[in-house]
Amino acid sequence: MPVVLSTDLLAFYRDLSQRTLTVVDLETSGHKPPRSRAIEVSVLNANLKDGILNQETYLINPGVLIPPIITNITGITQDMVDDAPPPDEVWLKCLPLFEQGTLTAHNIGFDYPFIRAEYARLGIPFYRSQSEQFCTVQFARLMLSELPSRSLPNLVKHFQFPVGASHRAEADTMACWLLAEMLLKEIANEDDEAVLAKIGQQLLSASEAAKLVGGSQKSVRSRLEQAGAEPYISRTGTPLYRRADVERLYWQKHQLSLSS
C-alpha cells in the first residue's frame, strides 16, 4: 500500500470539500449482511456551496423479526416495520440518490456492505471505489484527536448538533453531514500550515506507525522514543504516537535512503 502522508490527506480532503456528498445511515436488524437486514435508511445529498439539497428517509419491512435489543437501541418496533414498505420499493427509490456524489457515512465499513447486499437481493450491482467513499469516523479521528470519543452520539453531544435522538437514520444522517460540513469547511478555509499542524496531532498506533515508516513495531517504537517522541497512553494502555512525530521519522529514513 502507498504511504499516505499529511500532505496527501490535505490534498484529498481539499478535493472532497468541493464535491457533493451522498450521506447515508442505516438501522439494521443485526450486525452483518446478508443475514441481517436494513430496517431504516436515510439518504442526504449536500455540498459546502449549496448546503443540503435533499433528504429522504424510509422505514423498511424486510420480513424479519426485530430483536428486542434493536428496539431498545433504536426505538424501532416490530409494528413499525410491519407497516413499512417492502425493500424493493424503498431501494429502487433510493437508487438515483446513491448514484450521485461521494458515498459518505459515519463508519462506512458498516453501512456500505449492507447497501450492496440489499441491492444484490434485487439483482442490482452496486459498487463504489475507495475514492468514491468518505468515512467521517476516520475523518474525525484525523481532525479531532483531542476528543476522547469520535462516536456519533458523543460528537452530537460535544458539538450540540441540532438533530433528533441518535440511532435513528434521519437524525444520524443529519449529524454525519453537520460533522462533515464543519470539518471540511475548516480544511477548505484554513491555510495549509494550520491544517497540516492539526493533521499532525492525529494519534497513530504502533502498527500504523510501522506501516508508514517501515520496519517492525518494536523498532519504530524504539526510534520514536530515541527521537524524544512522547507516546500518548490510551484508556486501554496502548501507546499512541502523533502523526507529526511519525512522519518526521519517515522523512529522516527517506532522506538517508536517498543519500546512500
Number of C-alpha atoms within 10 A of each C-alpha: 5 6 10 11 16 19 12 11 15 17 13 12 17 17 13 20 22 13 15 21 28 27 30 30 30 27 25 22 23 16 14 15 18 15 11 16 26 25 25 24 24 22 24 23 23 20 20 18 10 8 13 16 12 11 17 15 20 20 23 25 23 20 13 15 13 20 12 14 11 16 13 10 12 16 14 21 15 17 10 13 20 17 11 17 14 16 23 16 10 18 18 13 13 17 13 9 19 21 13 13 17 22 25 27 27 27 17 20 13 15 22 20 15 23 21 17 21 21 18 13 12 12 9 13 11 16 13 13 8 9 10 15 18 23 17 23 21 14 20 21 20 20 21 20 19 12 12 11 14 20 14 21 15 14 18 22 10 12 12 10 16 12 14 14 14 17 19 20 26 25 20 26 29 23 26 25 26 19 21 26 18 12 19 22 13 16 23 18 12 12 10 14 9 12 18 18 13 18 24 20 19 21 25 23 19 22 17 16 26 19 17 21 21 16 12 14 17 12 13 22 22 13 14 20 13 10 13 10 16 14 19 15 11 12 8 6 8 11 16 20 23 20 24 21 21 26 18 14 20 20 12 11 13 12 11 10 9 7 6 5
